[in-house]
Amino acid sequence: MCAMKRVYSPFKSELTFRLSPATSRAWKDGFFWKTRVPSGSKVSCTPGSIRAVISSDDKALEPSSKEASNKEVDEIVLPSSSDKLGKGGIDVRAVITIRKKIKEKINEKIEDQWEYFVNGIGKGILIQLVSEEIDPETNSGKSVQASVRGWIPKPSNNEHIIEYAADFTVPFDFGNPGAVLVTNLHGKEFYLMEIVVHGFDAGPIFFPANTWIHSSKDNPDSRIIFRNQAHLPSRTPPGIKDLRREDLLSLRGNGKGERKPHDRIYDYALYNDLGNPDKDDELARPVLGGEKWPYPRRCRTGRPPTKKDPKCETRIEKPHPVYVPRDETFEEIKRNTFSTGRLKALLHNLIPAIAATLSSSDIPFTCFSDIDKLYNDGFILKTEELSEIVQNPFLGNFMKRVLSVSERLLIYDIPAVIKRDRFAWLRDSEFARQTLAGVNPVNIEILKEFPILSKLDPAVYGPPESAITEELIEHELNGMSVEKAIEEKRLFILDYHDMLLPFIEKMNSLPGRKAYASRTVFFYDQAGILRPIVIELSLPPSPSSPCNKHVYIHGPDATTHWIWKLAKAHVCSNDAGVHQLVNHWLRTHACMETYLIATHRQLSAMHPIYKLLHPHTRYTLEINALARQSLINGGGIIEACFSPGKYAMEISSAAYKNMWRFDMEALPADLVRRGMAVEDPSMPCGVRLVIEDYPYASDGLLIWSAIKEYVESYVDHFYSEPNSVTSDIELQAWWNEIKNKGHFDKRSEPWWPKLDTKEDVSGILTTMIWIASGQHAAINFGQYPFGGYVPSRPTLMRKLIPLENEHDHEKFIRNPQHTFLSSLPTQLQATKIMAAQDTLSTHSPDEEYLGQVSHLHSHWINDHKIVELFNRFSARLEEIEGIINLRNKDARLKNRSGAGVPPYELLVPTSGPGVTGRGIPNSISI
């Protein structure tokens, strides 16, 4: 069936594959070969030959001379077309590529040897090819089955990708295979990368998998792997129609029982897993999802209810994993370098170590030099638990030196916000600049009226001589009237009043938490500089203060200067909480989870829209599960380090109820809604920015337009016929499920887009891909660069601003710096949030960026037109990166260039690993 053939290598170095004597002896029983993929390898795959790995750094196989590089080497090849016709049909071979663990324990290596033996005798893996054509006798796809066979030579240390083969003889009228059924007879799962079938006239047929194949002991059903050919439901080849339906049914489950680690079931559940009433009544939290606390749904785990509250689900506490469908878990490199490295270190070791070090002296910073020491001197963590952290080379930038086995010195990187200009955070212009080019540039909006003026009642704010008058406001406007400033679109507002005021009384009842609901008005002057002119801080009305509001401006004297600084700090605290709970968690993480679940439940893996969306779902369920376990849960890091405390997720729910709507998540629509852009058909995205120097928006529109162009071309390619959208039963079920299950509490809203035309499909998909990529990148990867210096962006405040008739006012007058610093998070709180922000701002070494395809997914689709469209998309993103780099050098754009001003790079498409302040991953992976 197979022949040995002598060939010349076209490469300078030799094939890593060589037959061992044991392999040669085993040839009559089967066939096995292995590839090694070290750094710098090249992989070739050509019809008629097996895949070989060419390594430029494999010393053992390097030729000793130029002549040696041209010598003949033995290579195993498939039969030529003239040899492949057997008496009963056509001889074909399926090449199965499996990835082993990079780092294996001794017992795992022993198990591997047993697996090799079992596979060698054909008792480990069964492969069934299913034709695209119907067998008239069975009325289902024609099929043939074979066992994987083969022996393995002794593996080397870096050989973690191996290949087996299964040989078939298929009838002459078999047609092309459209699916492969894989049965794992081993006692444990294995990771299948792909199957390539050789021998058909069409050339190699690829079946990309990148999936865990469960053991038949856990689930007797075979796994279905489809060919890399996209098909709308109505165009599914008849031989695999039933398999298409069966595969979707297997992913939906029945909504019952607790999910097991090997399951691949996607289903919906309420957010009823944030609290832990069985552990402590103080850790009880309301269920999110429903009339009182509406919320998007999460992935169901099916864990039993708590004893004290049957509506709540029992929790899986760290370090035990929370269920996510098996293929959604972190891959090994991500798990080793992040989940069990960075994130595990952060949540399980580092933060407890910080707490142990500082808990006995959890005091406020007493001077600014105390904060500077975090970056210059660091502090010692006295715990042996940190040995695992320090040994992990991918932990992050903030661990710099090791003093001894039992003592670790924790030093933070200097964040970008003070790296070029350590005093920039003090300036009003920087405070305003960050509303356009910071980590939360999505809340500023145009001011259509001046609500604060109506509240400047002297009876409330003091006698006339101390009241803020319209004349004083107009002085801040350089003599321009308020009406004129509004007419010329020069007044903007950051408004958290209505969102936060209902929660302020509860928040201020928490120990060490004091907050206001803030409004901040900004003026955009003729020189193109945005600056704050007035801040309103509100408390809930009380019998003694029925209108409990305080208005501040930047005055000329020392006292008003320090009061103004405290007012800005309270605004930043509001901004940090809304950013984390609403713009970051709710609008990206939580909402993408619903789209992801519906995609797997309703769109077949061969559906073109599934193939389009799949790269934008990577790792999202896993990172969300980790967040519910340790970040947004009761007693978690968010509650410990942000102003809302235990009411954090209630605020997130209220924002979902009152503000969130899918049609406004599109970038152009959001900008128009906030008045930061006006509709203009002559512009590329149909909108014109009110402030041209708005880095988030101007760069974001470039990314949005590139995504939109790619998606529209992609959709147009597959939906070319009239009514093809409305007749796509999978697509319609997908959209209906997103509205009616994923967002059940919003299901009746009139603003949901229709799904009737190609334009509808493109608009919905562009929004989803933007949220997963550009939007998340813009509001996530700047968390440490902008928030790593606590005075610049405190996540909570511990004191209200002292009033003249209060005792604390005297202390403030005597030592305003102490009042300011003691209002900020404590040293423990600050280092906790800095550690979390550093982790959340980090790119993993295996990050996949927008416009890039991992080599593991290079055969994602068999469609030259789509590949051409994707390459065009990638090229456009490279152009955009160049445009952004030029913008950052343009001296006219003062919000991204100038003395000490960090360039705006959060929407630069590419990045290296670590905290870089740039890079757009395909998906929400952190």
JOFEN-V155652 format. One record per backbone hydrogen bond with DSSP energy under -0.5 kcal/mol. NH is the residue of the N-H (numbers start at 1). CO is the residue of the C=O. E is the energy in kcal/mol with one decimal. If there is no record, write none. Layout:
# JOFEN-V155652
nh:NH co:CO e:E
nh:NH co:CO e:E
This chain:
# JOFEN-V155652
nh:3 co:77 e:-0.8
nh:5 co:75 e:-1.3
nh:7 co:5 e:-0.5
nh:7 co:73 e:-1.3
nh:9 co:71 e:-0.6
nh:14 co:61 e:-0.8
nh:16 co:53 e:-1.7
nh:24 co:20 e:-2.5
nh:25 co:21 e:-2.4
nh:26 co:22 e:-1.6
nh:27 co:24 e:-1.1
nh:28 co:25 e:-0.6
nh:29 co:26 e:-1.5
nh:30 co:26 e:-1.1
nh:30 co:27 e:-0.6
nh:31 co:149 e:-0.5
nh:33 co:163 e:-1.7
nh:35 co:161 e:-1.0
nh:41 co:38 e:-1.6
nh:42 co:54 e:-1.9
nh:44 co:42 e:-0.5
nh:44 co:52 e:-1.3
nh:49 co:46 e:-1.7
nh:50 co:76 e:-0.9
nh:52 co:44 e:-0.8
nh:54 co:42 e:-2.1
nh:54 co:52 e:-0.5
nh:55 co:14 e:-0.7
nh:55 co:53 e:-0.6
nh:59 co:57 e:-1.2
nh:61 co:58 e:-1.4
nh:62 co:58 e:-0.6
nh:62 co:59 e:-0.8
nh:69 co:65 e:-1.3
nh:70 co:66 e:-0.6
nh:70 co:67 e:-1.3
nh:71 co:68 e:-1.1
nh:73 co:7 e:-1.6
nh:75 co:5 e:-1.2
nh:77 co:3 e:-1.1
nh:77 co:75 e:-0.5
nh:78 co:48 e:-0.9
nh:83 co:80 e:-1.6
nh:84 co:80 e:-1.1
nh:86 co:84 e:-1.0
nh:86 co:89 e:-2.3
nh:90 co:170 e:-3.3
nh:91 co:84 e:-2.9
nh:92 co:90 e:-0.6
nh:92 co:168 e:-2.5
nh:93 co:198 e:-2.3
nh:94 co:166 e:-3.0
nh:95 co:93 e:-0.6
nh:95 co:196 e:-3.3
nh:96 co:94 e:-0.6
nh:96 co:164 e:-2.3
nh:97 co:95 e:-0.6
nh:97 co:194 e:-2.8
nh:98 co:96 e:-0.6
nh:98 co:162 e:-3.0
nh:99 co:191 e:-2.2
nh:100 co:98 e:-0.5
nh:100 co:160 e:-4.1
nh:104 co:102 e:-0.6
nh:109 co:105 e:-2.0
nh:110 co:106 e:-2.1
nh:111 co:107 e:-2.2
nh:112 co:108 e:-2.1
nh:113 co:109 e:-1.8
nh:114 co:110 e:-1.6
nh:115 co:111 e:-2.4
nh:116 co:112 e:-2.7
nh:117 co:113 e:-1.9
nh:118 co:114 e:-2.8
nh:119 co:115 e:-3.1
nh:120 co:116 e:-2.1
nh:121 co:117 e:-1.4
nh:122 co:119 e:-1.6
nh:123 co:118 e:-2.5
nh:126 co:183 e:-2.4
nh:127 co:146 e:-3.1
nh:128 co:181 e:-2.3
nh:129 co:144 e:-2.4
nh:130 co:179 e:-2.7
nh:131 co:142 e:-3.7
nh:132 co:176 e:-2.4
nh:135 co:140 e:-3.6
nh:136 co:134 e:-0.7
nh:138 co:135 e:-0.5
nh:139 co:135 e:-2.7
nh:140 co:135 e:-0.6
nh:141 co:239 e:-0.8
nh:142 co:133 e:-2.1
nh:144 co:129 e:-1.7
nh:146 co:127 e:-2.6
nh:148 co:125 e:-2.8
nh:149 co:165 e:-1.7
nh:159 co:156 e:-1.4
nh:160 co:158 e:-1.1
nh:161 co:35 e:-0.6
nh:162 co:98 e:-2.9
nh:162 co:160 e:-0.5
nh:163 co:33 e:-1.5
nh:164 co:96 e:-2.5
nh:165 co:31 e:-0.9
nh:165 co:149 e:-0.8
nh:166 co:94 e:-2.1
nh:168 co:92 e:-2.8
nh:170 co:90 e:-2.9
nh:174 co:171 e:-1.8
nh:178 co:130 e:-2.9
nh:179 co:130 e:-1.6
nh:180 co:225 e:-2.7
nh:181 co:128 e:-2.8
nh:182 co:180 e:-0.5
nh:182 co:223 e:-2.5
nh:183 co:126 e:-2.4
nh:184 co:214 e:-0.5
nh:185 co:124 e:-2.8
nh:185 co:183 e:-0.8
nh:186 co:124 e:-0.6
nh:190 co:213 e:-1.4
nh:191 co:99 e:-0.6
nh:192 co:190 e:-0.7
nh:192 co:211 e:-2.7
nh:193 co:97 e:-2.8
nh:193 co:191 e:-0.6
nh:194 co:97 e:-1.0
nh:195 co:207 e:-1.6
nh:196 co:95 e:-2.3
nh:197 co:205 e:-2.7
nh:198 co:93 e:-3.3
nh:198 co:196 e:-0.6
nh:203 co:200 e:-2.1
nh:205 co:197 e:-2.3
nh:206 co:204 e:-0.5
nh:207 co:195 e:-2.5
nh:209 co:193 e:-2.4
nh:210 co:193 e:-1.1
nh:211 co:192 e:-2.2
nh:213 co:190 e:-3.3
nh:214 co:212 e:-0.7
nh:216 co:184 e:-2.7
nh:217 co:186 e:-0.5
nh:218 co:215 e:-1.1
nh:219 co:215 e:-2.0
nh:223 co:182 e:-2.8
nh:225 co:180 e:-2.9
nh:225 co:223 e:-0.6
nh:226 co:224 e:-0.5
nh:227 co:178 e:-2.2
nh:228 co:206 e:-2.0
nh:229 co:227 e:-1.1
nh:230 co:228 e:-0.5
nh:231 co:606 e:-2.9
nh:235 co:232 e:-1.7
nh:236 co:233 e:-1.3
nh:239 co:132 e:-2.8
nh:240 co:237 e:-1.7
nh:241 co:238 e:-0.9
nh:244 co:240 e:-2.0
nh:245 co:241 e:-1.8
nh:246 co:242 e:-2.7
nh:247 co:243 e:-2.5
nh:248 co:244 e:-1.5
nh:249 co:245 e:-2.2
nh:250 co:246 e:-2.1
nh:251 co:247 e:-1.1
nh:251 co:248 e:-0.5
nh:252 co:248 e:-1.1
nh:252 co:249 e:-0.5
nh:253 co:249 e:-1.2
nh:259 co:301 e:-2.8
nh:263 co:260 e:-1.9
nh:266 co:251 e:-3.3
nh:267 co:265 e:-0.5
nh:269 co:298 e:-1.7
nh:271 co:288 e:-2.4
nh:272 co:270 e:-1.9
nh:276 co:283 e:-2.0
nh:279 co:276 e:-1.2
nh:280 co:276 e:-1.7
nh:283 co:280 e:-1.9
nh:284 co:281 e:-1.5
nh:288 co:271 e:-2.2
nh:289 co:293 e:-4.3
nh:297 co:742 e:-2.2
nh:298 co:269 e:-2.6
nh:300 co:267 e:-2.1
nh:306 co:309 e:-0.9
nh:306 co:312 e:-2.3
nh:312 co:309 e:-1.8
nh:313 co:272 e:-2.9
nh:314 co:304 e:-3.0
nh:317 co:315 e:-0.7
nh:320 co:317 e:-1.7
nh:326 co:263 e:-2.7
nh:328 co:325 e:-3.0
nh:329 co:326 e:-1.1
nh:335 co:331 e:-3.1
nh:336 co:332 e:-3.3
nh:337 co:333 e:-2.0
nh:338 co:334 e:-1.7
nh:339 co:334 e:-1.6
nh:340 co:335 e:-3.7
nh:342 co:337 e:-0.6
nh:343 co:338 e:-3.2
nh:344 co:338 e:-0.9
nh:344 co:339 e:-1.5
nh:345 co:341 e:-2.0
nh:346 co:342 e:-2.9
nh:347 co:343 e:-3.0
nh:348 co:344 e:-3.0
nh:349 co:344 e:-0.8
nh:349 co:345 e:-1.3
nh:350 co:345 e:-5.6
nh:351 co:346 e:-2.3
nh:353 co:349 e:-2.1
nh:354 co:350 e:-2.7
nh:355 co:351 e:-2.9
nh:356 co:352 e:-2.7
nh:357 co:353 e:-2.0
nh:358 co:354 e:-2.6
nh:359 co:355 e:-2.7
nh:361 co:358 e:-1.3
nh:362 co:359 e:-1.1
nh:363 co:361 e:-2.3
nh:365 co:821 e:-0.5
nh:370 co:367 e:-1.4
nh:371 co:367 e:-0.7
nh:372 co:368 e:-2.1
nh:373 co:369 e:-1.7
nh:374 co:371 e:-1.3
nh:375 co:371 e:-0.5
nh:375 co:372 e:-1.3
nh:376 co:372 e:-2.0
nh:377 co:373 e:-1.4
nh:378 co:373 e:-4.9
nh:379 co:410 e:-1.4
nh:381 co:408 e:-3.8
nh:382 co:380 e:-0.7
nh:383 co:381 e:-1.3
nh:383 co:406 e:-0.8
nh:386 co:383 e:-0.7
nh:387 co:384 e:-1.4
nh:388 co:385 e:-0.6
nh:390 co:386 e:-2.5
nh:391 co:387 e:-1.7
nh:392 co:388 e:-0.7
nh:392 co:389 e:-1.1
nh:393 co:391 e:-0.8
nh:395 co:392 e:-1.6
nh:400 co:398 e:-0.8
nh:400 co:409 e:-0.5
nh:401 co:409 e:-0.9
nh:403 co:407 e:-0.8
nh:404 co:407 e:-2.1
nh:408 co:381 e:-2.2
nh:409 co:401 e:-1.0
nh:410 co:379 e:-2.8
nh:410 co:408 e:-0.7
nh:411 co:398 e:-1.2
nh:411 co:409 e:-0.7
nh:412 co:374 e:-2.5
nh:415 co:413 e:-0.5
nh:417 co:785 e:-2.3
nh:418 co:415 e:-1.6
nh:419 co:415 e:-1.0
nh:420 co:416 e:-0.8
nh:424 co:421 e:-1.7
nh:426 co:423 e:-1.5
nh:427 co:423 e:-0.5
nh:427 co:424 e:-1.6
nh:431 co:427 e:-1.9
nh:432 co:428 e:-2.4
nh:433 co:429 e:-2.5
nh:434 co:430 e:-1.9
nh:435 co:432 e:-1.6
nh:436 co:433 e:-1.7
nh:437 co:433 e:-2.2
nh:438 co:434 e:-1.4
nh:440 co:434 e:-0.5
nh:443 co:440 e:-0.5
nh:445 co:493 e:-2.0
nh:446 co:674 e:-3.0
nh:447 co:491 e:-2.7
nh:448 co:446 e:-0.7
nh:451 co:449 e:-0.9
nh:453 co:450 e:-0.6
nh:454 co:450 e:-0.6
nh:455 co:452 e:-1.7
nh:456 co:453 e:-1.4
nh:457 co:455 e:-2.4
nh:458 co:456 e:-0.6
nh:460 co:457 e:-1.9
nh:461 co:457 e:-2.7
nh:462 co:458 e:-2.0
nh:466 co:463 e:-2.1
nh:467 co:463 e:-0.9
nh:467 co:464 e:-0.7
nh:469 co:467 e:-0.7
nh:473 co:469 e:-2.0
nh:474 co:470 e:-2.7
nh:475 co:471 e:-1.6
nh:476 co:472 e:-1.4
nh:477 co:473 e:-0.9
nh:478 co:475 e:-1.4
nh:479 co:474 e:-2.4
nh:480 co:477 e:-1.6
nh:485 co:481 e:-2.5
nh:486 co:482 e:-2.3
nh:487 co:483 e:-2.3
nh:488 co:484 e:-2.3
nh:489 co:486 e:-1.4
nh:490 co:485 e:-2.8
nh:491 co:485 e:-0.5
nh:492 co:522 e:-2.2
nh:493 co:445 e:-2.9
nh:494 co:520 e:-2.5
nh:495 co:493 e:-0.6
nh:496 co:494 e:-0.6
nh:496 co:518 e:-2.8
nh:497 co:518 e:-0.5
nh:500 co:496 e:-2.0
nh:501 co:497 e:-2.6
nh:502 co:498 e:-0.5
nh:503 co:500 e:-2.2
nh:504 co:500 e:-0.9
nh:504 co:501 e:-0.9
nh:505 co:501 e:-0.6
nh:507 co:503 e:-2.7
nh:508 co:504 e:-2.8
nh:509 co:505 e:-0.6
nh:509 co:506 e:-0.8
nh:510 co:507 e:-1.4
nh:513 co:510 e:-1.5
nh:514 co:797 e:-2.7
nh:517 co:538 e:-2.3
nh:518 co:516 e:-0.6
nh:519 co:536 e:-2.2
nh:520 co:494 e:-1.9
nh:521 co:534 e:-2.8
nh:522 co:492 e:-3.1
nh:523 co:531 e:-3.0
nh:524 co:490 e:-2.7
nh:525 co:523 e:-0.8
nh:525 co:529 e:-2.4
nh:528 co:525 e:-1.9
nh:531 co:523 e:-1.9
nh:533 co:521 e:-2.9
nh:534 co:521 e:-1.3
nh:535 co:552 e:-2.6
nh:536 co:519 e:-3.3
nh:537 co:535 e:-0.5
nh:537 co:550 e:-3.1
nh:538 co:517 e:-2.2
nh:539 co:548 e:-2.9
nh:542 co:545 e:-1.9
nh:548 co:545 e:-0.5
nh:549 co:547 e:-2.1
nh:550 co:537 e:-2.4
nh:552 co:535 e:-3.0
nh:555 co:553 e:-1.0
nh:561 co:557 e:-1.8
nh:562 co:558 e:-2.2
nh:563 co:559 e:-2.4
nh:564 co:560 e:-2.6
nh:565 co:561 e:-1.8
nh:566 co:562 e:-2.2
nh:567 co:563 e:-2.5
nh:568 co:564 e:-2.4
nh:569 co:565 e:-1.9
nh:570 co:566 e:-2.0
nh:571 co:567 e:-1.9
nh:572 co:568 e:-2.6
nh:573 co:569 e:-2.0
nh:574 co:570 e:-2.1
nh:575 co:571 e:-2.8
nh:576 co:572 e:-2.8
nh:577 co:573 e:-1.9
nh:578 co:574 e:-2.5
nh:579 co:575 e:-2.6
nh:580 co:576 e:-2.2
nh:581 co:577 e:-2.7
nh:582 co:578 e:-2.1
nh:583 co:578 e:-1.9
nh:584 co:579 e:-2.6
nh:585 co:580 e:-2.2
nh:586 co:581 e:-0.8
nh:587 co:582 e:-2.7
nh:588 co:584 e:-1.1
nh:589 co:584 e:-1.6
nh:590 co:585 e:-3.2
nh:591 co:586 e:-1.5
nh:592 co:588 e:-2.3
nh:593 co:589 e:-1.5
nh:594 co:590 e:-1.0
nh:595 co:591 e:-1.5
nh:596 co:592 e:-2.6
nh:597 co:593 e:-2.3
nh:598 co:594 e:-2.1
nh:599 co:595 e:-2.0
nh:600 co:596 e:-1.9
nh:601 co:597 e:-1.9
nh:602 co:598 e:-2.4
nh:603 co:599 e:-1.7
nh:604 co:602 e:-0.6
nh:607 co:604 e:-2.1
nh:611 co:607 e:-2.2
nh:612 co:608 e:-1.7
nh:613 co:609 e:-2.3
nh:614 co:610 e:-2.5
nh:615 co:611 e:-0.5
nh:616 co:613 e:-1.9
nh:617 co:614 e:-1.8
nh:618 co:615 e:-0.6
nh:620 co:617 e:-1.4
nh:621 co:617 e:-0.5
nh:622 co:328 e:-0.6
nh:623 co:619 e:-2.5
nh:624 co:620 e:-2.2
nh:625 co:621 e:-2.2
nh:626 co:622 e:-2.3
nh:627 co:623 e:-2.0
nh:628 co:624 e:-2.3
nh:629 co:625 e:-1.4
nh:630 co:626 e:-2.1
nh:631 co:627 e:-2.4
nh:632 co:627 e:-2.3
nh:633 co:627 e:-0.6
nh:634 co:274 e:-3.1
nh:636 co:633 e:-2.4
nh:637 co:630 e:-1.7
nh:638 co:631 e:-2.3
nh:639 co:631 e:-0.6
nh:640 co:636 e:-2.0
nh:641 co:637 e:-1.7
nh:642 co:638 e:-1.6
nh:643 co:795 e:-1.9
nh:645 co:642 e:-1.7
nh:647 co:644 e:-2.2
nh:648 co:645 e:-1.8
nh:651 co:647 e:-1.8
nh:652 co:648 e:-1.7
nh:653 co:649 e:-2.0
nh:654 co:650 e:-2.5
nh:655 co:651 e:-2.3
nh:656 co:652 e:-1.9
nh:657 co:653 e:-2.4
nh:658 co:654 e:-2.5
nh:659 co:655 e:-2.6
nh:660 co:655 e:-1.3
nh:664 co:661 e:-1.4
nh:665 co:662 e:-2.0
nh:670 co:666 e:-2.6
nh:671 co:667 e:-2.4
nh:672 co:668 e:-2.2
nh:673 co:669 e:-2.6
nh:674 co:670 e:-2.0
nh:675 co:672 e:-1.2
nh:676 co:671 e:-2.1
nh:677 co:671 e:-1.1
nh:678 co:688 e:-2.4
nh:680 co:686 e:-2.8
nh:683 co:680 e:-2.1
nh:686 co:683 e:-1.5
nh:688 co:678 e:-2.8
nh:690 co:676 e:-2.5
nh:691 co:676 e:-0.6
nh:692 co:690 e:-0.7
nh:694 co:692 e:-1.9
nh:695 co:693 e:-0.5
nh:696 co:436 e:-1.7
nh:698 co:694 e:-3.0
nh:699 co:695 e:-2.4
nh:700 co:696 e:-2.0
nh:701 co:697 e:-2.5
nh:702 co:698 e:-0.9
nh:703 co:699 e:-1.9
nh:704 co:700 e:-3.2
nh:705 co:701 e:-2.4
nh:706 co:702 e:-1.8
nh:707 co:703 e:-2.5
nh:708 co:704 e:-2.9
nh:709 co:705 e:-2.5
nh:710 co:706 e:-2.0
nh:711 co:707 e:-2.9
nh:712 co:708 e:-2.7
nh:713 co:709 e:-1.9
nh:714 co:710 e:-2.4
nh:715 co:711 e:-3.1
nh:716 co:712 e:-2.4
nh:717 co:713 e:-1.6
nh:718 co:714 e:-1.3
nh:719 co:715 e:-2.6
nh:720 co:718 e:-0.6
nh:724 co:721 e:-1.7
nh:726 co:756 e:-0.5
nh:727 co:723 e:-1.8
nh:728 co:725 e:-1.2
nh:729 co:727 e:-1.2
nh:732 co:728 e:-2.4
nh:733 co:729 e:-1.9
nh:734 co:730 e:-2.3
nh:735 co:731 e:-2.2
nh:736 co:732 e:-2.4
nh:737 co:733 e:-2.1
nh:738 co:734 e:-2.0
nh:739 co:735 e:-1.9
nh:740 co:736 e:-2.9
nh:741 co:737 e:-2.4
nh:742 co:737 e:-2.3
nh:743 co:738 e:-1.6
nh:744 co:741 e:-1.2
nh:746 co:743 e:-2.1
nh:747 co:744 e:-1.4
nh:749 co:746 e:-1.8
nh:752 co:749 e:-0.8
nh:761 co:757 e:-2.0
nh:762 co:758 e:-2.6
nh:763 co:759 e:-2.3
nh:764 co:760 e:-2.2
nh:765 co:761 e:-2.5
nh:766 co:762 e:-2.6
nh:767 co:763 e:-1.8
nh:768 co:764 e:-2.1
nh:769 co:765 e:-2.7
nh:770 co:766 e:-2.4
nh:771 co:767 e:-2.4
nh:772 co:768 e:-2.2
nh:773 co:769 e:-1.8
nh:775 co:770 e:-2.9
nh:776 co:771 e:-1.1
nh:777 co:773 e:-2.4
nh:778 co:774 e:-2.4
nh:779 co:775 e:-1.4
nh:780 co:776 e:-1.0
nh:780 co:777 e:-0.6
nh:781 co:777 e:-1.3
nh:783 co:780 e:-1.8
nh:784 co:837 e:-0.6
nh:786 co:782 e:-2.4
nh:787 co:783 e:-2.0
nh:788 co:784 e:-2.3
nh:790 co:788 e:-0.7
nh:792 co:789 e:-1.2
nh:793 co:789 e:-1.2
nh:798 co:823 e:-3.0
nh:806 co:803 e:-1.9
nh:809 co:806 e:-1.1
nh:810 co:806 e:-0.6
nh:810 co:807 e:-1.1
nh:811 co:807 e:-0.9
nh:812 co:808 e:-2.2
nh:813 co:809 e:-2.4
nh:814 co:810 e:-2.2
nh:815 co:811 e:-2.6
nh:819 co:815 e:-1.7
nh:820 co:816 e:-2.6
nh:821 co:817 e:-2.8
nh:822 co:818 e:-2.6
nh:823 co:819 e:-0.8
nh:823 co:820 e:-0.8
nh:824 co:820 e:-0.6
nh:824 co:821 e:-0.8
nh:827 co:363 e:-2.3
nh:830 co:826 e:-3.0
nh:831 co:827 e:-2.3
nh:832 co:828 e:-2.2
nh:833 co:829 e:-2.5
nh:834 co:830 e:-2.4
nh:835 co:831 e:-2.1
nh:836 co:832 e:-2.3
nh:837 co:833 e:-3.0
nh:838 co:834 e:-2.4
nh:839 co:835 e:-2.0
nh:840 co:836 e:-2.8
nh:841 co:837 e:-1.2
nh:842 co:839 e:-1.5
nh:843 co:914 e:-2.1
nh:847 co:844 e:-1.8
nh:849 co:847 e:-0.5
nh:850 co:920 e:-2.9
nh:852 co:849 e:-2.1
nh:857 co:854 e:-1.9
nh:858 co:855 e:-1.0
nh:860 co:857 e:-1.4
nh:862 co:228 e:-3.2
nh:863 co:861 e:-1.0
nh:867 co:863 e:-2.3
nh:868 co:864 e:-2.3
nh:869 co:865 e:-2.2
nh:870 co:866 e:-2.6
nh:871 co:867 e:-2.4
nh:872 co:868 e:-1.9
nh:873 co:869 e:-2.2
nh:874 co:870 e:-2.7
nh:875 co:871 e:-2.3
nh:876 co:872 e:-2.2
nh:877 co:873 e:-2.0
nh:878 co:874 e:-1.7
nh:879 co:875 e:-1.9
nh:880 co:876 e:-2.4
nh:881 co:877 e:-2.1
nh:882 co:878 e:-1.6
nh:883 co:879 e:-2.2
nh:884 co:880 e:-2.7
nh:885 co:881 e:-2.1
nh:886 co:882 e:-2.0
nh:887 co:883 e:-2.4
nh:888 co:884 e:-2.1
nh:889 co:886 e:-1.4
nh:890 co:887 e:-1.5
nh:891 co:889 e:-0.8
nh:893 co:890 e:-1.7
nh:894 co:892 e:-1.2
nh:896 co:893 e:-1.5
nh:897 co:893 e:-0.7
nh:901 co:898 e:-1.6
nh:902 co:900 e:-0.5
nh:905 co:903 e:-0.9
nh:908 co:905 e:-2.0
nh:914 co:843 e:-2.4
nh:916 co:841 e:-0.5
nh:916 co:914 e:-1.0
nh:919 co:905 e:-0.7
nh:919 co:908 e:-1.6
nh:920 co:909 e:-2.6
nh:921 co:919 e:-0.6
nh:922 co:848 e:-3.3
nh:925 co:923 e:-1.4
